[in-house]
Each structure stands twice: as structure tokens, then as C-alpha cells.
Amino acid sequence: MSAHPTSRDFKQNARAALGDAQLQKALGHVRVNFIERRAAAAAKLPEFEALRDSARDIKNHVLAHLDLYLETYEKNVVAAGGKVHFARTAREACDIVVEICKSAGARTVAKGKSMVSEEIGLNAAIEAAGMVPVETDLGEYIIQLRGEAPSHIIAPAVHLNKEQVEADFRRVHVDLPKDRDLDAPESLLAEARAVLREKFLDADVGITGANFLVAETGTSIIVTNEGNGDLTQTLPRAHVVIASLEKIVPTLEDASQILRVLGRSATGQDMSVYTTLSTGPRRAGDPDGPADYHVVLLDNGRSSMLGTEFEDMLRCIRCGACMNHCPVYHAVGGHAYGWVYPGPMGAVLTPTLIGVDKGGHLPNASTFCGRCESVCPVRIPLPKMMRHWREREFERHLSPATVRYGLGLWAFFARRPALYKFATSVAVGALGFLGKSGGRFRKLPFAGGWTDYRDFPAPRGQTFQHQWKAKGGRTR
């Protein structure tokens, strides 16, 4: 597992994020760029909604027959000259990768962007074994220099500005001229490209993630916009693919269908710049490619999600659309979530992988506005699953006592409709009368969880039940 999760400290993390002026400025780019681009890309494709249905159905079919597709995938990887390793836990996955690197005599390990490698803490394991891992995705490279975790699953350094990146490059790239011009973003990119090109050539092992694993051919597929994934898997002597079990799709045709919603949902592109297919090691006559090809398939709690109310989460294709549209993520960014997966998908996945006792606060970080579900390319019911986690948190008495007692009081009245109707009428009338002057309350007894952070609007008019009855509806 990666660095110690701080998800249980979400409230403190969020408070610090809200007070970070630089972070708040950076998050403005998420609100504007990702949302507008996705909407424009989807609008240009008449069959976009039908493709979302198809992508959902493909993933559901795989999950219903996951054992069969895993066996088929392994058979075809082996037939192509590769090896498949199954890892039940994060520790097992790290041990397998480290052993492969040692067998290859590796000193430098090039890595493409992989959230699974973040999940298992792979960089730390490689370093502990005396080797140097180098992140080759530009965003991942920047945060590696800073000793930080990604703040977004597709834009790891979205929380930073150009001046911060320039300062880090000048701090780390000490062998370059001090008077070099790094004012333009293009100059920062050129410098990173030159530095990383040497790392690619030095690397003995290349590690990539996988967006898809194709059962019919034993192929791994990655999508990138920088091309670093291609160099990572073709230049070193050994290529290691690390992915979680649910990345399997049956056929190349299925992968191509899901690719049509992936790019549009993630970055608003019709397709990512690079879509790279890799099947086994270098064959006789190939001009390049690795001599050894390994796939490490990670469970780490996924199989226990099958057949539960959280199985739908395994459809996730890691596009980031849910967080791009989430008002909570817009306000606090990714690091506030305290672990690898931020936003609504993290609010569901994190408690599953590290336990509700450590990640139980995250499902509460939602307004339940439903935007995450409305843009998910595989139609994952994220708000519904966050409600399930809230129920689990409540059942285990992990919710604050005030919340439990408050819900208990509400349940007492809710089971007595006449008393509930009377109490709500009195409360609405009293609050409406007391709030006539300003229309809002800055403080209210027993409502500190709300009024400590925002004003409480004074009720206007009658209760919902009264209005419903007045308009011809029925009440119990």
C-alpha cells in the first residue's frame, strides 16, 4: 500500500485546502477546461449515449465472467511469449515486480503513469531494493521531484502552477545553466523531455499500467498524450505491465468501443494522442521491444467487491470525469482525500480498499448533486454507493455521536407521522418568524455542523407536506 492514508482526516485536509490561495487558483482550471471540453466532445458524437450503454454492458459482462476471461488472457499472454503473475495483495505485487527488476539486473526503472503502482507503493519498494524509479509522465515526474502524491488521476500535477514547476526544475536540474530561460511552458517541457530522454536510455526495466487488457489476444493497451509510455515499454530489456483484475475486456472490438468514450470523458479529446498496444516480448525480426514481458495482475480487495453493492465500481475506466464535475473536488482538490483515488470514485473505492474505518469520511464529501453519475462513461451509480458506505459507517458507530443521535431523533418522529407533521410545522413556523429580518441564520442550536461553515436559510412558506396536500397530493 502507498504512503499512510490520511482519509480519516478529510475535514482537516479540506480546511487546509480551502485556505490555500494558490491551490484555489489552480483548481479553477479544472472547473473550466475539463467540463467544457467533455461537453463539446460528447455533443459532436451523436451516438455518445449509446456508446456509454455499450461500455457499461461490456464491463458488466466481464465482471459476470471474470474468472473465464482471466484464464483466457493468461493463456494468450503465455502463447505470445510473456508471463502472468497474480498478486493477492499490494505487498505481493511489489515483491513480484522487485524480483523481476532484480532478475533483469536493473539499476534504473522507467515508469509510465499508473495509479495501481501508486496504490501499492511501488516506488518505495523499488527504492528499498536499491534501484532508482523514474516517473516519465510529465505530471508524475514533477510530483516525484516534489515528493508528493498525484492530486488527479489523469492530471497528477493539476494543483501546481508554472512558477512552482520552474522552481523545482532549478532545484533539481543543477547540472544545467543557471541563467537558462524557463519563463515559457514550452521551455519547461523541453527541459523535462531532454532530462527524461537520458533516463529512458538508461532504464533496464520499463513499467507501465494498462487501460485495458484484451483477453482474446493477450494484449495490454495504454493511452497517453506524451508518448512516454511507448519509450518506457520498448527501450528497456524488460517490460512489466501492472494492472488490476477488472481491466480485462473480451476483444479488441470491445476495447475500441470503450476507447471512444474514454478520451471524450477524460480530456475532451476524440482519442488520446497515443493508443499503444503491446503483445508479448520482442519477436524475431522486430526492430525494438523488450526481451522479457511480464504482466502483474493485482487483486488487493477487488474480488471481494464482486456480488456486492459495490461491484459496479469495478466498471471504472479511470477517466476522471466524476472528479472533474464534482463541486467538492473543485473546492478542495485531490490531496484532501488523503489517498490515491480522489473525487467521487475515490469516495467509493478508498473505503473498499483500505477499510471504512480509515476512509469512511470520504462518502460524506458529497452534495449528492448527481453530476458524477450523469457524466460517468460507464454509468456507475456513484451517489448510491456513497450512501451504502454512509450506512456502513453508521452501522459500525463510526459516525459522530451527534449524527447518530440526530438520526435516531429523526427516526422517532418519522415513525409517528402525526407527531412528525406537528413538529415540522412548529419548527418551520418558528424559524420562519425568527428569520424574517435577515433571511438566514449564522448560528443555530444543534446545527453547528452546518452553521460552523455556512449560513442556514430561514424557511419560507409552509412545510412540504402542507404544500403537497394543498396542491391535491396525499399525505399519510
C-alpha positions in Angstrom: 0.0 0.0 0.0 1.2 3.5 -0.7 2.0 6.2 1.8 0.0 6.2 5.0 -3.6 7.3 4.1 -4.9 10.4 5.8 -8.5 10.0 4.5 -9.8 9.9 8.1 -8.5 13.5 8.4 -10.5 14.7 5.4 -12.2 17.5 7.3 -8.8 18.9 8.4 -7.3 18.3 4.9 -10.3 20.1 3.3 -10.0 23.1 5.7 -6.3 23.5 4.8 -7.1 23.2 1.1 -9.8 25.9 1.3 -7.3 28.2 2.8 -4.6 27.6 0.2 -4.9 30.5 -2.3 -2.5 29.0 -4.8 -4.4 25.7 -4.8 -7.8 27.5 -5.2 -6.4 29.4 -8.3 -5.1 26.1 -9.8 -8.4 24.3 -9.3 -10.2 26.9 -11.4 -8.6 25.3 -14.5 -10.4 22.0 -13.6 -13.8 23.7 -13.4 -13.4 25.4 -16.8 -11.2 23.3 -19.0 -12.3 19.7 -18.3 -16.1 20.3 -18.2 -16.3 22.4 -21.3 -14.1 20.1 -23.4 -16.1 17.0 -22.4 -19.4 18.6 -23.2 -18.2 19.7 -26.6 -16.7 16.4 -27.5 -19.8 14.5 -26.4 -22.0 16.8 -28.4 -20.1 16.2 -31.6 -20.8 12.4 -31.4 -24.5 11.6 -31.9 -24.0 8.0 -30.6 -22.2 9.0 -27.4 -25.0 8.0 -25.1 -25.4 4.7 -26.9 -21.7 4.1 -26.5 -21.9 4.7 -22.8 -24.6 2.0 -22.6 -22.4 -0.4 -24.6 -19.4 0.3 -22.4 -21.4 -0.4 -19.3 -22.7 -3.6 -20.7 -19.3 -4.8 -21.8 -17.8 -4.2 -18.3 -20.8 -5.9 -16.7 -20.4 -8.9 -18.9 -16.7 -9.2 -18.0 -17.4 -8.9 -14.2 -20.0 -11.7 -14.5 -17.4 -14.0 -16.2 -14.2 -12.6 -14.8 -12.6 -15.9 -14.0 -13.0 -17.2 -17.6 -11.6 -14.0 -19.1 -8.6 -14.0 -16.8 -7.8 -17.6 -17.7 -8.1 -16.7 -21.4 -6.0 -13.6 -21.1 -3.3 -15.6 -19.2 -3.2 -18.3 -21.9 -2.8 -15.8 -24.7 -0.1 -13.8 -22.9 1.9 -17.0 -22.4 1.3 -18.0 -26.1 2.8 -14.7 -27.1 5.9 -15.3 -25.0 5.0 -13.4 -21.9 4.4 -14.3 -18.2 1.5 -13.5 -16.0 1.8 -13.1 -12.2 -1.2 -13.0 -9.9 -0.9 -10.8 -6.7 -3.5 -11.0 -4.0 -2.1 -8.1 -2.0 -0.1 -4.9 -2.5 2.9 -6.5 -0.8 2.8 -9.5 -3.1 2.6 -7.2 -6.2 5.6 -5.2 -5.0 7.6 -8.3 -4.3 6.9 -9.7 -7.7 7.9 -6.5 -9.5 11.1 -6.1 -7.4 12.1 -9.7 -8.1 11.6 -9.1 -11.9 13.8 -6.0 -11.7 16.5 -7.8 -9.8 16.5 -10.7 -12.3 17.0 -8.1 -15.1 20.0 -6.6 -13.2 18.1 -3.3 -13.1 19.6 -0.1 -11.7 17.2 2.3 -13.2 13.5 1.6 -13.7 11.4 3.8 -16.0 7.7 4.1 -15.1 4.7 5.2 -17.1 1.7 6.7 -15.2 0.0 4.0 -13.2 -2.5 4.6 -10.4 -2.1 0.9 -9.3 1.6 1.5 -8.7 0.6 4.4 -6.5 -1.9 2.2 -4.7 0.7 -0.4 -3.8 3.6 2.0 -3.1 5.8 0.5 -5.8 8.3 3.4 -6.0 9.2 3.0 -2.3 9.6 -0.8 -2.8 11.9 -0.3 -5.8 14.0 2.3 -3.9 14.2 0.0 -0.8 15.7 -2.7 -3.1 18.5 -0.3 -4.2 17.1 0.7 -7.6 16.0 4.1 -8.9 12.4 4.5 -10.2 11.9 7.4 -12.6 8.4 8.6 -13.4 8.3 9.5 -17.1 4.9 11.1 -17.4 5.5 14.9 -17.1 3.0 15.4 -14.3 4.2 12.4 -12.4 7.8 13.4 -12.9 7.0 16.8 -11.4 5.3 15.5 -8.3 8.1 12.9 -7.9 10.6 15.7 -7.7 8.4 17.3 -5.0 7.8 14.1 -3.1 4.1 14.4 -3.5 1.2 12.1 -4.5 -0.9 12.8 -7.6 -3.8 15.1 -7.0 -5.8 13.9 -10.0 -5.8 10.5 -11.7 -5.1 11.9 -15.2 -3.5 15.3 -14.4 -1.3 14.5 -11.4 0.1 18.0 -11.1 -3.1 20.0 -11.7 -2.7 21.6 -8.3 0.6 23.3 -9.3 1.4 26.5 -11.3 4.2 27.2 -13.7 6.3 29.1 -11.2 6.3 26.2 -8.8 7.4 23.8 -11.5 10.2 26.2 -12.6 11.5 26.4 -9.0 11.6 22.6 -8.8 13.4 22.2 -12.1 16.1 24.8 -11.0 16.4 23.0 -7.6 16.9 19.5 -9.1 18.5 20.0 -12.5 21.6 21.6 -11.1 23.8 20.5 -13.9 22.1 22.8 -16.4 23.0 26.5 -16.8 21.6 28.7 -14.0 20.7 31.5 -16.4 18.6 29.4 -18.7 15.2 30.8 -19.6 12.3 28.9 -18.2 9.6 31.5 -18.4 7.5 29.8 -21.1 5.7 26.5 -20.5 7.3 25.2 -23.7 10.8 25.7 -22.2 9.8 23.7 -19.1 8.5 20.9 -21.3 11.7 20.9 -23.5 13.9 20.6 -20.4 11.9 17.8 -18.9 12.0 16.0 -22.3 15.8 16.3 -22.5 16.3 15.0 -19.0 13.9 12.2 -19.3 15.3 11.0 -22.7 18.5 10.1 -20.8 16.5 8.2 -18.2 14.7 6.2 -21.0 18.1 5.2 -22.4 19.5 4.3 -19.0 16.5 2.2 -17.9 16.9 -1.6 -17.6 13.2 -2.2 -16.9 10.1 -0.3 -18.0 6.9 -0.4 -16.0 3.5 0.7 -17.4 -0.1 0.4 -16.2 -2.9 -0.7 -18.5 -6.1 0.9 -19.5 -7.3 -2.4 -21.0 -6.1 -6.0 -21.0 -7.6 -7.8 -24.0 -8.5 -11.5 -23.4 -8.7 -12.6 -27.0 -5.1 -11.6 -27.8 -3.2 -11.2 -24.5 -2.7 -7.5 -25.4 -2.2 -4.6 -23.0 -3.4 -1.2 -24.1 -2.3 2.2 -22.7 -3.5 5.7 -23.7 -1.2 8.7 -23.3 -0.8 12.2 -24.7 3.0 12.3 -24.3 4.4 9.1 -25.8 6.4 8.4 -22.7 4.6 5.1 -22.4 5.9 3.9 -25.8 9.5 4.6 -24.8 9.0 3.0 -21.4 7.9 -0.3 -22.9 10.1 -0.5 -26.0 13.6 0.7 -24.9 14.3 -1.3 -21.7 15.3 -5.0 -21.7 12.1 -6.0 -19.8 8.6 -4.6 -19.8 6.3 -5.0 -16.8 2.6 -4.3 -17.0 0.9 -3.8 -13.7 -2.9 -3.7 -13.6 -5.9 -4.6 -11.5 -8.1 -7.6 -12.4 -11.0 -5.6 -13.7 -9.1 -4.0 -16.6 -9.9 -7.1 -18.7 -12.1 -6.7 -21.8 -13.1 -9.6 -24.1 -12.0 -8.4 -27.5 -10.2 -5.7 -29.4 -13.5 -4.6 -30.7 -14.8 -4.1 -27.2 -11.7 -2.1 -26.3 -12.2 0.1 -29.3 -15.8 0.9 -28.2 -14.8 1.9 -24.7 -11.9 4.0 -26.1 -14.5 6.1 -27.9 -15.9 7.3 -24.6 -12.7 7.3 -22.6 -10.9 10.1 -24.3 -14.0 12.3 -24.6 -14.8 11.8 -20.9 -11.3 12.3 -19.7 -9.8 15.3 -21.6 -12.5 16.1 -24.2 -10.4 14.5 -27.0 -11.9 12.3 -29.6 -8.9 10.0 -28.9 -5.8 10.4 -26.9 -2.7 11.2 -28.9 -1.2 7.8 -28.4 -3.1 4.5 -28.1 -0.4 1.8 -27.7 -1.0 -2.0 -28.0 1.6 -4.3 -26.6 1.5 -8.1 -27.0 4.4 -10.1 -25.6 8.2 -9.6 -25.9 10.2 -8.7 -29.0 9.9 -11.3 -31.7 12.5 -12.4 -34.3 12.8 -9.6 -36.8 11.3 -6.9 -34.6 13.4 -3.7 -34.7 12.9 -3.0 -31.0 11.0 -4.1 -27.9 11.7 -5.8 -24.7 13.3 -9.3 -24.4 11.0 -10.1 -21.5 7.4 -9.3 -21.0 5.6 -9.6 -17.6 2.0 -8.8 -16.5 1.3 -8.4 -12.8 -2.4 -8.7 -12.1 -3.4 -7.2 -8.7 -6.5 -8.2 -6.7 -6.0 -6.2 -3.4 -9.6 -6.4 -2.5 -11.3 -6.3 -5.9 -12.6 -9.8 -5.9 -14.3 -9.2 -2.6 -16.4 -6.5 -4.3 -17.9 -9.0 -6.8 -21.5 -9.8 -6.0 -21.8 -6.9 -3.5 -23.5 -3.5 -3.8 -20.0 -2.1 -4.7 -19.5 -4.3 -7.8 -20.5 -1.5 -10.2 -17.3 0.4 -9.0 -15.3 -2.2 -10.9 -16.6 -0.8 -14.2 -14.5 2.3 -13.6 -12.1 3.1 -16.6 -10.2 5.8 -14.7 -11.2 8.8 -16.9 -11.5 11.3 -14.0 -14.8 12.7 -15.3 -16.5 12.3 -11.9 -14.0 14.5 -10.1 -13.8 17.0 -13.0 -17.5 17.7 -12.4 -17.6 17.3 -8.6 -18.2 20.6 -6.7 -16.4 19.1 -3.6 -13.3 18.2 -5.6 -13.4 21.7 -7.2 -13.3 23.2 -3.7 -10.6 21.1 -2.1 -8.6 19.3 -4.8 -7.3 15.7 -4.7 -4.8 15.7 -1.8 -7.6 16.4 0.7 -9.0 12.9 0.1 -5.9 11.5 1.7 -5.0 8.6 -0.5 -4.5 7.6 -4.1 -8.0 7.9 -5.5 -9.8 11.3 -5.1 -13.2 12.6 -6.0 -16.4 10.6 -6.1 -14.7 7.5 -7.4 -12.3 7.7 -4.5 -15.1 8.2 -2.1 -16.4 4.7 -3.1 -13.2 2.9 -3.9 -11.0 4.1 -1.0 -13.2 2.7 1.8 -13.3 -0.6 -0.1 -9.6 -0.9 -0.4 -8.4 0.4 2.9 -11.4 0.0 5.1 -14.4 2.2 6.1 -12.6 2.9 9.4 -9.8 4.7 7.5 -11.8 6.0 4.6 -15.3 6.4 5.9 -15.3 10.2 5.9 -14.9 10.3 2.1 -18.5 9.2 1.2 -19.7 12.2 3.3 -17.8 14.5 1.0 -20.6 14.7 -1.5 -23.6 17.0 -2.1 -25.3 14.2 -3.9 -25.9 16.5 -6.8 -25.6 13.5 -9.1 -23.2 15.2 -11.6 -20.7 12.4 -11.2 -23.1 9.7 -12.3 -24.5 11.8 -15.1 -21.1 12.1 -16.8 -19.6 8.7 -16.0 -18.9 7.0 -19.3 -19.8 3.5 -17.9 -22.8 4.8 -15.8 -21.5 3.9 -12.4 -24.2 4.9 -9.7 -21.6 6.7 -7.5 -24.1 8.5 -5.2 -26.0 5.3 -4.5 -22.7 3.5 -3.4 -21.7 6.5 -1.3 -25.0 6.1 0.5 -24.2 2.5 1.1 -20.9 3.4 2.7 -22.6 6.0 4.9 -24.9 3.2 6.1 -21.9 1.0 6.8 -20.2 3.9 8.7 -23.4 4.4 10.7 -23.8 0.7 11.5 -20.3 0.5 12.9 -20.8 3.6 15.0 -18.0 5.4 13.1 -20.2 8.4 12.5 -20.0 11.2 15.1 -22.3 10.7 18.1 -24.2 13.8 17.2 -25.0 12.4 13.8 -26.2 9.1 15.3 -28.4 10.7 17.9 -29.7 13.2 15.4 -30.8 10.4 13.1 -32.2 8.5 16.0 -34.3 11.5 16.9 -35.5 12.0 13.3 -36.4 8.2 13.1 -38.5 8.6 16.3 -40.6 11.3 14.6 -40.6 9.7 11.2 -42.3 6.6 12.6 -45.1 8.8 14.0 -46.5 10.7 11.0 -48.9 12.9 13.0 -46.2 13.9 15.5 -43.8 14.5 12.6 -46.3 16.7 10.9 -46.9 18.7 14.0 -43.3 19.1 14.9 -42.2 20.2 11.4 -45.0 22.7 11.2 -43.9 24.2 14.6 -40.3 24.3 13.6 -40.8 25.8 10.2 -43.1 28.4 11.6 -40.7 29.4 14.4 -37.6 29.5 12.2 -39.5 31.4 9.6 -40.7 34.0 12.1 -37.2 34.4 13.7 -35.5 34.6 10.4 -37.7 37.3 8.9 -35.2 40.1 9.3 -32.1 38.7 7.7 -33.4 35.6 6.0 -30.5 33.5 7.2 -29.1 32.2 10.5 -25.4 32.3 11.3 -25.8 30.2 14.4 -28.5 27.7 15.4 -28.7 25.3 18.4 -27.9 21.7 17.5 -26.9 22.8 13.9 -23.3 23.6 14.4 -22.3 21.0 11.8 -24.0 23.3 9.3 -23.7 26.8 10.6 -20.0 26.5 11.5 -19.3 26.5 7.8 -22.3 28.2 6.1 -25.4 30.2 6.9 -28.7 28.4 7.3 -31.5 29.8 5.2 -34.7 30.7 7.0 -37.7 28.6 5.9 -40.3 30.4 3.7 -43.9 29.4 3.5 -45.4 26.1 4.7 -43.9 22.6 5.1 -43.5 20.4 2.1 -46.3 18.1 3.3 -48.7 21.1 3.7 -47.9 22.4 0.2 -48.3 18.9 -1.3 -51.7 18.5 0.3 -52.8 22.0 -0.8 -51.9 21.1 -4.4 -54.0 17.9 -4.4 -51.4 15.4 -3.2 -51.9 12.9 -0.4 -50.1 12.6 2.9 -50.2 9.6 5.2 
